[in-house]
Amino acid sequence: MRAYRAKVVEPLRRPDPEERQAALEAAGYNVFGLDAEDVYVDLLTDSGTGAMSHDQWAALHRGDESYAGSRSFDRFRSAVADVMGFEQVVPTHQGRGAENVLFGALLEDGDVVPNNAHFDTTRAHVANQGADPVDCPLPVGLAPEADYSFKGNMNVDRLRSVVDEAGAERVPAIVLTVTNNSIAGQPVSVENVRRVAAVAEEADATFVIDACRFAENAAFVGAREEEFADAAVAEIAREQLSYADAITMSGKKDALTNVGGFVACRDEGLFERCKERAILYEGFPTYGGLAGRDLEAMAVGLREVVERRYVTDRLEGVAALGRRLVDAGVPVYQPFGGHAVYVDAGRFLPHLDTEAFPGQSLVCECYLEGAVRAVELGSFAFPDTDRPELVRLALPRRSYGLAHVEHVADTVAAVHERRDDVPGMDVISEPPTPELRHFQAELAPCEPMGRFGET
Ligand code: F0G
């Protein structure tokens, strides 16, 4: 059931095919270089792109812009404590700010950090501290067609062997990302959270949950994990985080805001170190690089995101897109993720091997076909990792309706019909940091890209 209606609207335009071709060329065949004006349905990310509720907009006016100790910080801190169960919190400008603050306080050169699967900024921040980020996904998570309820789980056997090989003293932190963005937005079970917490305790490592999409994860747990069949989403949300020593959060996802993030932890010493780093990199620890009004919006958003009507509508919206793609015969990662549907570009374009970046070709073709912007999360975004060639269609929260979803499905289906003619791509130039190359690299298709779209 649609759990809201529009009150403010933003006009959209669909550029004609010639404009799309020119815009994509000018962007170096990298959709991060496109102007938003030239995009009709923008599924680049679910991060900070959603619509706030009228209560959030109203709360902005309560923003207390005092430099230190604002009332807005108090309301924000209470929301984090009530919804997520952490009393000590440091706001940051967004999730990667939280990663910088926390990892700088925890890691040293030569350390090893296991994660069910690092997101790109998380990997880059671990590496930036001189530590080695190691992914421990389940084999089933890397199989787009395999049916399993919790494909985002940490592979606990692999985690143990990573800890044993490195030596526990070299593993100061173990991170669990819920839902698992790099593994198709798949959920993590509470049972898995408990097992990872046990390994962290044995290794005396800080157990960190990357909680960006904690409410979507909780909703999946409620639907799929027997023990929680009758539990409220809000209860599950707290239960899953109760095992963590610290969390990093991007408010731009499950705090339903356009900016903001935070790090929260239980240990007082760690909290003090985080506050010091926050002063250096973010701002005084009661505002962390945000305006008081941004803290207010996060405080309201955190309470809204665990309401069942919100999160049910959210997962249904994503599944509506997934079902349409499956019906059109498009190979899609299943089950569908919480924030996105991931198309399996490897199966979509079997004539293109990894070096031809099939995911990036598909992203470009979707733009040319229907002015739809998606993002590649395969061998282009994650070089040197062994993972499926995925293209993510991430739905902003509370923004697009069924007509947009249908347009996206028609666009991808039209590219699928002419898939044999889709060419591969070459990277023409790339920036020095390999973990971040997909944001700025320029590419070119090996042959002219398909016909201009009519969708
Ligand atoms: N962790 C995860 C799992 C994320 O998905 C992201 C951001 C971050 C950390 C960093 O948060 O953007 O607020 O600094 N993911 C966005 C995406 C950008 O498109 O998936 P941030």
Residues whose N, C-alpha, C, O or C-beta is under 5 A from the ligand:
A	BS01	F0G	L44 T45 D46 S47 Q94 G95 R96 G97 F119 T121 T177 N181 D210 C212 S250 K252 G260
